[in-house]
Amino acid sequence: MNHDRLVKMANQIATFFATQPGDQAKATAEHIRAFWDPRMRKDIKAHVEAGGEGLDPVALAAVRLIMDAETATTSH
């Protein structure tokens, strides 16, 4: 999938959760985990590994949370 489209979608989710109480990055990550196709998650993670250009700080933190959780799961 096109990284520009994924970046735009992730930023829109982060913008929504920025208006909500609580941990916006965690809420964004939970939304991405719940509603994005595995291929989309794979592509956005690859984009972050390549520098994450264009991602809102909350969206970037959300994808890193997803990556960290997956690393923790696979390392046990």
N, C-alpha and C positions, 0 to 999 in steps of 0.2 A: 504494500500500500504506500501511497505517496506520503513522505514524511511531513510535508507542509500541511497536509490535511490532518494528520494525526496531531501535529503540534497545535493546530488551530482548535481541534476538538478538546485536547487536554487543557489548553488555556481557557476554553469556555467553561469546562467543568470546574477548574480552579477558581475562575471568576465567580461562578455561582456559589461555591462553598466559602469564598472570602466574605460573603455576607452572612454566613451562618456562625453561630457560636461554636466553640470547641476547636479542635485541631484540624485546620483546613487541609493540610497536606494528607493527614490520615484519612479524612473523609473523601478527598479526591482519589486517593489510592484505592480505597474500598469500592468506590464507584467504578473505577477502571477495571479492577479485578472482577467485579460482578457483571459488568455489562459489555466489556470489550472482548472480542474474539481473541483466542490465543495468538493468532497471527498478528493481530494489531498490537497486542502487548509485546510480542517479540520484536516487532519493528520499532516501537517507541523506545524499548530498552536499548536496542542497537543504536538508535539516534542519540540517546543519552551517553552511551559508551563512546560515541564519536564527538561528544562535546555538548550536545543538547541545545544547539543554537535555536533561538527563538522561543524557547520554553519559558513561561512565566516562572518565577522562583517557587511558587507553591506547586505548580505542575511538575517542575523538576524534582522538588523534594518528594513528591508523591511517587514518581517513577523510581526514585532511589529507594524509597521505603519498600516498594514491591520487589526490587532487585535484592535488597538486604534480606527480606523475609524469605525469598526463594533460596538465597545462599545459605541462610540459617537452616532451612528445611533439608537441603541436600547435603549439608555437612554433618548431620546427625546420623 
